[in-house]
Amino acid sequence: MRLWNVFIKCAREQKRDLWVLMLSLAFAPLFVLIYWLMTSAGGSTTYGLLVINQDKGYQNLKAGEALVSQLKGFSYENGAPFLKVIEEIDLTTAEERLHNREAAALLIIPENFSEVVDGMKDGREAGSTSLEFVGDLTYPTYTVAAVSAMTVAETYLTSMSKINRPVGFLETPLGASASRSEFENYMPGLFIFAVIITIFQAAMLVARESEGGKLIRLRMAGVSSFEFLGASLPGWCWYR
């Protein structure tokens, strides 16, 4: 019974503070709407993928070039490219570009890739090899780019042969990305969450000022919007 009474009390308080209730109900749908407007065209985000093609070819087969071509052709439903394939030669330069966030991941195609793929086609033993993916394992876009590239490579290898494939996938962490603690991995997301909460609370502050009639008095006193927001929001954050 006491639980119900507390519920009624909270419901009445929410009814008296309609601005806060409206903001609370509209906040999540508003973000969904904004994200839908950003992506409604069918996809526009392109993920940079560096490729070092060390494949030397085998007879008339150049599997490395064929794989790079398929990576370039990987696209959204509307035809927009999903991966921005950047061909590189030097490993040191490629890793430096990864450090500078010029690309999300690096794919290294080995020298004997064509030979192994040719053996797959003929059903003979031609050794084994691995496609190597290099990147910051904690970088969100690395996961998207690497998994997408793996999917393209898997599709290509499946089209070449139905037998068990001697081509594997190898991940090499960039720098110390594999040794970061769980705390270090979660902190960036917590900071973003804290900023979002602050924005929501700041919006409620403006709503309360408007509902209480203070904005009218401030306007009559000649206070500009810049002066109000520039002074009240930092002061509110400090008070909190």
C-alpha positions as CSV (number, residue, x, y, z in Angstrom):
1,M,0.0,0.0,0.0
2,R,2.8,2.4,0.8
3,L,4.4,1.6,-2.5
4,W,1.3,2.7,-4.3
5,N,1.1,5.9,-2.2
6,V,4.7,6.8,-3.1
7,F,3.9,6.1,-6.8
8,I,0.9,8.5,-6.6
9,K,3.0,11.1,-5.0
10,C,5.7,10.9,-7.7
11,A,3.1,10.9,-10.5
12,R,1.5,14.1,-9.1
13,E,5.0,15.7,-8.9
14,Q,5.6,14.8,-12.5
15,K,2.2,16.2,-13.5
16,R,3.1,19.6,-11.9
17,D,6.5,19.6,-13.7
18,L,5.2,19.0,-17.2
19,W,8.4,20.5,-18.9
20,V,10.6,17.9,-17.3
21,L,8.2,15.1,-18.1
22,M,8.0,16.2,-21.8
23,L,11.8,16.4,-22.1
24,S,12.2,13.0,-20.5
25,L,9.7,11.4,-22.9
26,A,11.0,13.2,-26.0
27,F,14.7,12.8,-25.4
28,A,15.2,9.2,-26.6
29,P,12.8,9.5,-29.7
30,L,14.5,12.7,-30.6
31,F,17.9,11.1,-30.8
32,V,16.4,8.2,-32.8
33,L,14.9,10.7,-35.2
34,I,18.2,12.6,-35.6
35,Y,20.1,9.3,-36.3
36,W,17.5,8.2,-38.8
37,L,17.8,11.5,-40.6
38,M,21.6,11.1,-40.7
39,T,21.4,7.5,-42.1
40,S,18.1,7.6,-44.1
41,A,19.9,8.0,-47.4
42,G,21.1,4.4,-47.1
43,G,24.5,4.8,-45.6
44,S,27.2,7.3,-46.1
45,T,30.0,6.5,-43.6
46,T,33.1,5.2,-45.3
47,Y,35.7,3.3,-43.3
48,G,39.4,3.7,-44.3
49,L,41.2,0.4,-45.0
50,L,44.9,0.4,-45.8
51,V,46.0,-2.5,-47.9
52,I,49.6,-3.8,-48.5
53,N,49.4,-6.3,-51.3
54,Q,52.5,-8.5,-51.1
55,D,51.0,-11.2,-53.3
56,K,53.4,-12.2,-56.2
57,G,50.7,-14.0,-58.2
58,Y,50.8,-17.6,-59.4
59,Q,50.7,-18.6,-63.0
60,N,47.8,-16.6,-64.4
61,L,46.1,-16.0,-61.1
62,K,46.5,-12.7,-59.2
63,A,44.3,-13.4,-56.2
64,G,45.6,-10.4,-54.2
65,E,44.5,-7.9,-56.9
66,A,41.1,-9.7,-57.2
67,L,40.6,-9.4,-53.4
68,V,41.5,-5.7,-53.4
69,S,39.1,-5.2,-56.3
70,Q,36.3,-6.8,-54.3
71,L,37.1,-4.7,-51.3
72,K,36.8,-1.6,-53.4
73,G,33.4,-2.8,-54.7
74,F,32.0,-3.5,-51.3
75,S,29.2,-0.9,-50.9
76,Y,25.9,0.0,-49.2
77,E,22.5,-0.8,-50.9
78,N,22.5,2.6,-52.5
79,G,25.9,2.0,-54.1
80,A,27.9,4.3,-51.8
81,P,31.3,2.7,-50.9
82,F,31.5,1.1,-47.5
83,L,35.3,0.8,-47.5
84,K,37.8,3.4,-48.6
85,V,40.6,1.2,-49.8
86,I,44.0,2.9,-49.7
87,E,46.8,0.9,-51.2
88,E,50.2,1.2,-49.4
89,I,53.6,-0.3,-49.9
90,D,55.6,0.5,-46.8
91,L,54.6,-1.1,-43.5
92,T,56.1,1.7,-41.3
93,T,54.2,4.4,-43.3
94,A,51.0,2.4,-43.0
95,E,51.3,2.0,-39.2
96,E,52.0,5.7,-38.9
97,R,48.8,6.5,-40.8
98,L,46.9,4.2,-38.5
99,H,48.3,6.1,-35.5
100,N,47.1,9.3,-37.1
101,R,43.6,7.9,-37.6
102,E,43.9,8.3,-41.4
103,A,42.4,4.8,-41.7
104,A,40.7,2.3,-39.4
105,A,42.6,-0.9,-40.2
106,L,45.4,-2.3,-42.2
107,L,45.2,-5.5,-44.3
108,I,48.4,-7.3,-45.3
109,I,48.0,-9.8,-48.1
110,P,50.9,-12.4,-48.0
111,E,53.2,-13.3,-50.8
112,N,51.9,-16.8,-51.4
113,F,48.2,-15.9,-51.4
114,S,47.7,-16.6,-55.1
115,E,49.5,-19.9,-54.8
116,V,47.4,-21.1,-51.9
117,V,44.1,-20.0,-53.6
118,D,45.2,-21.8,-56.8
119,G,45.7,-24.9,-54.8
120,M,42.2,-24.5,-53.3
121,K,40.7,-24.4,-56.8
122,D,42.5,-27.6,-57.9
123,G,41.9,-29.4,-54.6
124,R,45.6,-29.9,-54.0
125,E,47.9,-29.1,-51.1
126,A,49.6,-25.8,-51.6
127,G,50.6,-24.8,-48.1
128,S,48.7,-22.4,-45.8
129,T,48.7,-18.6,-45.3
130,S,47.0,-15.9,-43.4
131,L,45.5,-12.5,-44.1
132,E,46.9,-10.2,-41.4
133,F,44.8,-7.4,-40.0
134,V,46.6,-4.6,-38.0
135,G,44.9,-1.9,-36.0
136,D,44.0,-0.5,-32.6
137,L,41.7,-3.2,-31.2
138,T,40.0,-0.6,-28.9
139,Y,39.1,1.7,-31.8
140,P,35.4,1.2,-32.7
141,T,35.8,1.8,-36.4
142,Y,38.6,-0.8,-36.5
143,T,36.1,-3.5,-35.6
144,V,33.7,-2.4,-38.3
145,A,36.4,-2.1,-41.0
146,A,38.2,-5.4,-40.1
147,V,35.0,-7.5,-39.9
148,S,33.7,-6.1,-43.2
149,A,37.0,-6.9,-44.9
150,M,37.0,-10.4,-43.4
151,T,33.5,-10.9,-44.8
152,V,34.6,-9.8,-48.3
153,A,37.6,-12.1,-48.1
154,E,35.5,-15.0,-46.8
155,T,33.1,-14.5,-49.7
156,Y,35.9,-14.4,-52.2
157,L,37.5,-17.5,-50.9
158,T,34.2,-19.4,-50.8
159,S,33.6,-18.5,-54.5
160,M,37.0,-20.0,-55.4
161,S,36.5,-23.3,-53.6
162,K,34.1,-25.2,-51.4
163,I,36.8,-27.3,-49.6
164,N,38.3,-26.5,-46.2
165,R,40.3,-23.3,-46.8
166,P,44.0,-23.1,-45.7
167,V,43.7,-19.3,-45.5
168,G,43.3,-17.9,-42.0
169,F,42.8,-14.5,-40.4
170,L,45.5,-13.1,-38.1
171,E,45.0,-10.0,-36.0
172,T,48.0,-7.9,-34.9
173,P,47.3,-5.2,-32.2
174,L,48.7,-1.8,-33.0
175,G,50.9,-0.5,-30.2
176,A,49.6,-1.3,-26.7
177,S,45.9,-1.6,-27.7
178,A,45.8,-5.2,-26.6
179,S,47.2,-4.5,-23.1
180,R,44.8,-1.8,-22.1
181,S,42.9,-2.4,-18.9
182,E,39.1,-2.7,-18.7
183,F,39.0,0.7,-16.9
184,E,40.9,2.4,-19.8
185,N,38.5,0.9,-22.4
186,Y,35.3,2.0,-20.6
187,M,36.3,5.6,-19.6
188,P,35.8,7.3,-23.0
189,G,32.2,6.0,-23.1
190,L,31.6,7.1,-19.5
191,F,32.8,10.7,-20.4
192,I,30.4,10.8,-23.3
193,F,27.5,9.6,-21.1
194,A,28.3,12.3,-18.5
195,V,28.2,15.0,-21.2
196,I,24.8,13.8,-22.5
197,I,23.4,13.9,-18.9
198,T,24.7,17.4,-18.5
199,I,23.0,18.6,-21.7
200,F,19.7,17.0,-20.6
201,Q,19.9,18.7,-17.2
202,A,20.9,22.1,-18.8
203,A,17.8,21.8,-21.0
204,M,15.6,21.2,-18.0
205,L,17.1,24.3,-16.3
206,V,16.0,26.5,-19.2
207,A,12.5,24.9,-19.2
208,R,12.1,25.6,-15.4
209,E,13.2,29.2,-15.9
210,S,10.6,29.7,-18.6
211,E,7.9,28.0,-16.6
212,G,8.6,30.1,-13.5
213,G,8.4,33.3,-15.5
214,K,12.0,34.3,-14.8
215,L,12.9,34.5,-18.5
216,I,10.3,37.3,-19.0
217,R,11.8,39.3,-16.1
218,L,15.3,38.8,-17.5
219,R,14.2,39.9,-20.9
220,M,12.6,43.1,-19.5
221,A,15.9,43.7,-17.7
222,G,17.7,43.7,-21.1
223,V,19.6,40.4,-20.5
224,S,20.5,38.8,-23.8
225,S,20.3,35.0,-24.6
226,F,24.1,34.8,-24.7
227,E,24.4,36.4,-21.3
228,F,21.7,34.2,-19.8
229,L,23.1,30.9,-21.1
230,G,26.8,31.9,-20.6
231,A,26.2,32.8,-17.0
232,S,23.5,30.4,-15.7
233,L,24.6,27.1,-17.2
234,P,28.2,27.1,-15.9
235,G,27.0,28.3,-12.6
236,W,24.4,25.5,-12.5
237,C,27.1,22.9,-13.3
238,W,29.4,24.3,-10.6
239,Y,26.5,24.2,-8.1
240,R,25.8,20.6,-9.0
